Amino acid sequence: MKKFALCVSLFLLAAVIGYPQQFSLKLTGGMYFNLGNDYNKGIEGYNNYLRDEFISVTGEFEAFKNVPMFQGELIFYLNPNMAIGVGAGYLQWNKNNLVTADWDGATEDITYTPKLSVIPIFANFHYLTSIAPRLNLDLYAGPGLYLTKLDWTDTDSFLLWDLSHTFSSKSTIFGFQAGIGLDFQIAPNISLVVDGLYRYANITEVKGTWTESGWVLWWTVDDTYPDSYMWYYEDTSTSTRYSRVVIGPDMPSGAGYSGARKAEINLSGVTATAGIKISF
């Protein structure tokens, strides 16, 4: 292993020697497409449950799916065909959903307001090759560090209760990315870039502080639980099974619950971006 690392270091050093050092700043933006996770399955399951079990439902809860993403990368060229880049980006899901369910004349109002923010910090190894005059192909891959924060608020109002909940969770996770890009030079130091990128990152434990306040019948509720989680389970209380996610200090258990476990929020997905690259 040491010999391999030494060989790689000597190879990169040899690639740098004799090549005029050059930098580029790459700025891109586009759409991120999430490939699915426990949260999305649970939200879609809850929508299906409400539509199947109540007389009428107005509105629906939104999953974490497509969202705009922006990022920048500083690229250091080792030689005309190889480069190393470091960069960071930002994406955020911010939902504000109101659902009203009709209980045969009585209505229940439920709001979910989740906000999930993600800052990817990454490094890439680039391999570049010319495929036409002023047009280069860029193949790249590397590790990433993902700083995530989930802020959650929900309310549930009915004849017999009026409750509010808040939840906050932070995670730092490791991941990986790989992409392919086209670089079209429009001026001596300026290029237009188009990229397709895949990222793998998974929040395996959504843990934070959960609070509950309001009233149920004649009881006042005001509780804080610092060690709470997002849970995933299958609702088996009816003839149809529904995927569900809930937040609380205890794992759902008992009649009507199946396969309960800590929920995961998989951030893996593909991104299509376009932007500009400026060379120095």
C-alpha positions in Angstrom: 0.0 0.0 0.0 2.9 2.4 0.9 4.6 1.6 -2.4 1.4 2.3 -4.3 0.9 5.6 -2.6 4.5 6.6 -3.3 4.1 5.6 -7.0 1.0 7.7 -7.3 2.7 10.7 -5.6 5.7 10.5 -7.9 3.5 10.2 -10.9 1.5 13.3 -10.0 4.7 15.2 -9.2 6.1 14.2 -12.6 2.9 15.4 -14.3 3.2 18.8 -12.7 6.9 19.4 -13.4 7.3 21.3 -16.6 3.6 22.2 -17.0 2.7 25.9 -16.5 0.3 26.0 -13.5 -3.2 26.9 -14.4 -6.4 27.3 -12.4 -10.1 27.4 -13.4 -13.2 28.5 -11.5 -16.3 26.5 -12.5 -19.7 27.9 -11.5 -22.8 25.8 -12.3 -26.5 25.4 -11.4 -29.2 23.0 -12.3 -31.8 20.5 -11.0 -31.1 17.7 -8.6 -33.4 14.6 -8.9 -33.6 12.5 -5.8 -33.9 8.8 -6.4 -36.1 8.1 -3.3 -35.8 7.5 0.4 -37.8 6.5 3.5 -39.1 10.0 4.0 -40.6 10.1 0.5 -42.1 6.6 0.8 -43.6 7.6 4.2 -45.1 10.9 2.9 -46.6 9.2 -0.1 -48.0 6.4 2.1 -49.6 9.0 4.4 -51.2 10.7 1.4 -52.6 7.4 0.2 -53.9 6.5 3.7 -55.8 9.8 4.0 -57.3 9.6 0.6 -58.5 6.0 1.2 -59.8 6.4 4.8 -61.5 9.8 4.8 -64.5 11.1 3.0 -62.6 13.9 1.3 -59.1 15.3 1.5 -57.9 18.7 0.3 -54.2 19.1 -0.4 -51.3 16.7 0.0 -47.9 16.4 1.6 -44.9 16.9 -0.7 -41.8 14.6 -0.8 -38.2 15.6 -1.1 -37.8 15.1 -4.8 -36.6 17.6 -7.4 -34.9 20.8 -6.3 -32.5 23.5 -7.7 -28.8 23.1 -6.9 -25.8 25.4 -7.2 -22.1 24.8 -6.8 -18.7 26.1 -7.5 -15.3 24.3 -8.0 -11.7 25.5 -8.1 -9.8 23.3 -10.5 -6.0 23.0 -10.4 -4.5 21.5 -13.6 -1.6 19.0 -13.2 -1.1 18.8 -17.0 -3.4 19.2 -20.1 -5.3 16.0 -19.3 -5.4 15.8 -15.5 -6.7 18.1 -12.8 -7.7 18.1 -9.2 -10.7 20.2 -8.0 -12.2 21.2 -4.7 -15.6 22.8 -4.3 -18.9 23.2 -2.5 -22.6 23.6 -3.3 -26.0 24.2 -1.8 -29.5 22.8 -2.1 -32.6 23.1 0.0 -36.0 21.5 0.2 -38.5 23.8 1.9 -42.1 22.6 2.0 -45.2 24.2 3.5 -48.1 21.8 3.2 -51.7 22.0 4.5 -54.0 19.0 4.3 -57.6 19.1 5.4 -59.3 15.7 6.0 -63.1 15.4 6.4 -64.3 13.1 9.2 -67.9 12.9 8.1 -68.6 16.6 8.9 -65.7 17.3 11.2 -62.5 18.4 9.7 -58.9 17.8 10.8 -56.2 20.3 9.6 -52.7 19.0 9.4 -49.6 21.1 8.4 -46.1 19.8 7.7 -43.3 22.4 7.2 -40.0 20.5 6.7 -36.9 22.3 5.6 -33.9 20.1 4.6 -30.6 22.0 3.8 -27.6 20.3 2.3 -24.1 21.7 1.8 -21.9 19.3 -0.2 -18.1 19.8 0.1 -16.2 17.7 -2.4 -13.0 16.9 -4.2 -12.7 15.6 -7.7 -10.0 14.0 -9.9 -10.6 15.2 -13.5 -9.5 13.5 -16.7 -9.9 15.8 -19.7 -9.6 15.0 -23.4 -10.3 17.0 -26.6 -13.1 15.6 -28.8 -13.4 18.5 -31.3 -11.9 21.9 -31.8 -12.7 24.0 -28.7 -14.7 21.1 -27.2 -13.4 19.0 -24.3 -14.8 15.9 -22.5 -14.4 16.0 -18.7 -14.6 12.8 -16.7 -14.4 13.2 -12.9 -15.0 11.5 -9.6 -14.2 11.9 -5.9 -15.3 11.9 -2.3 -17.7 14.3 -0.6 -18.6 15.6 2.8 -22.3 16.5 3.3 -23.4 19.0 6.0 -27.1 18.5 6.5 -29.8 20.1 8.6 -33.5 19.3 9.0 -35.8 21.8 10.6 -39.4 20.5 11.1 -42.7 22.0 12.2 -46.1 20.4 12.1 -49.5 21.1 13.6 -52.6 18.9 14.0 -56.0 20.5 14.8 -59.3 18.7 15.4 -62.3 18.8 17.7 -60.5 16.9 20.5 -56.9 18.2 20.2 -54.7 21.0 19.0 -51.0 20.0 18.9 -47.8 21.5 17.5 -44.4 19.8 17.1 -40.9 21.0 16.2 -37.8 19.0 15.4 -34.2 19.9 14.6 -31.5 17.5 13.4 -28.0 18.0 12.1 -25.8 15.4 10.4 -22.4 15.2 8.7 -22.0 12.3 6.3 -19.5 11.0 3.8 -20.4 10.3 0.2 -19.1 10.0 -3.3 -19.8 11.6 -6.7 -19.0 11.0 -10.3 -19.8 13.0 -13.4 -19.2 13.7 -17.1 -19.1 17.1 -18.6 -18.7 19.0 -21.9 -16.5 22.1 -22.0 -17.0 24.4 -25.0 -14.5 27.3 -25.2 -16.1 30.5 -26.3 -13.1 32.8 -25.5 -9.4 32.3 -24.6 -10.2 32.1 -20.9 -14.0 31.4 -20.8 -15.9 28.1 -21.5 -19.5 27.1 -21.3 -20.0 23.8 -19.4 -22.8 21.2 -19.3 -22.6 18.4 -16.7 -24.4 15.2 -15.7 -23.5 14.2 -12.1 -24.4 11.3 -9.8 -24.0 11.6 -6.0 -24.3 9.0 -3.3 -25.0 10.1 0.2 -27.3 8.7 2.9 -28.4 10.0 6.3 -28.8 6.8 8.2 -29.9 8.3 11.5 -32.1 11.4 11.7 -31.7 12.4 15.4 -32.5 15.6 17.2 -34.7 17.4 19.7 -38.4 17.0 19.4 -41.0 19.2 21.2 -44.7 18.9 21.6 -47.1 21.5 22.9 -50.9 22.2 22.9 -53.8 20.3 24.4 -55.7 17.0 24.1 -59.2 16.9 25.6 -58.6 18.7 29.0 -54.9 18.0 29.3 -52.2 20.5 28.5 -49.2 19.2 26.6 -45.7 20.7 26.9 -42.9 18.3 26.5 -39.3 18.2 25.1 -37.4 15.1 24.1 -33.7 15.7 23.2 -33.0 12.1 22.0 -35.7 11.7 19.3 -35.6 10.1 15.9 -37.4 9.9 12.6 -39.0 6.5 12.4 -40.1 4.4 9.4 -42.8 1.7 9.7 -45.6 0.0 7.8 -49.1 0.9 9.0 -51.1 -2.4 9.1 -54.2 -1.0 11.0 -56.3 -1.4 7.8 -56.6 -3.9 5.1 -54.0 -1.9 3.0 -50.4 -1.5 4.2 -49.1 2.0 4.1 -45.5 3.3 4.5 -45.3 5.9 7.2 -42.7 8.1 8.8 -43.1 9.8 12.2 -40.9 11.7 14.6 -40.7 11.0 18.3 -38.6 9.6 21.2 -39.9 6.0 21.0 -40.0 3.4 18.1 -43.6 2.8 17.0 -44.7 -0.6 18.3 -47.8 -2.7 19.0 -50.9 -3.5 17.0 -51.0 -1.8 13.6 -47.2 -1.3 13.3 -44.9 -3.5 11.3 -41.2 -3.3 10.4 -40.5 -0.3 12.5 -36.9 1.1 12.3 -34.9 4.3 12.2 -35.7 6.2 9.0 -33.1 7.0 6.5 -33.0 10.1 4.2 -31.1 9.0 1.1 -29.7 12.0 -0.7 -28.4 10.0 -3.6 -29.5 11.3 -7.0 -28.6 12.7 -10.4 -28.0 16.3 -11.3 -28.1 18.1 -14.6 -26.2 21.4 -14.5 -24.9 24.1 -16.8 -22.7 27.1 -16.2 -19.4 28.8 -16.9 -15.7 28.1 -16.4 -13.2 30.9 -16.1 -9.5 30.1 -16.5 -6.6 32.0 -14.9 
